[in-house]
Amino acid sequence: MNNKRHMGVVKLVDSPEEGVGFIILTTVHGTKDIPFDIECNGHLDENDKVTFIIVKGRKGFEAQDISKYVIN
């Protein structure tokens, strides 16, 4: 994938001890849950609006370089 930034909304799993959360990515084709590593992104809360890139990880595509999206 390229380094294109996407926008989405954080949706955490019910049991964070699993170490994976999800970002809901909405496109013209529908929505997709993109996984991310909670350990590396512990500053995120449910329903945070974020920007991120999608990279090929060990188990498929995942979100990285995640930043909260703040409107001033």
C-alpha positions, 0 to 999 in steps of 0.5 A: 500500500502507499502512504495515503492517509485515511480517516476513520473512527476507533472501535475497540474490542470487548477484551483489550487484553487480546491486544487488537482494536479496530478502526472503522473505515468508510468508503464508497463501497461500504465500511471495513474494520481495519485492525491496529495494535492497542499496545502501540496505540494505547492513547486511543479511545472508543469513537475517536476520529483518527487518521492513519495509513494502511500497511501489510502486516503479519496477518493482513492489512493493518492501521499504523501511524495513527493520529487523533483527528482534531477539528479546531 
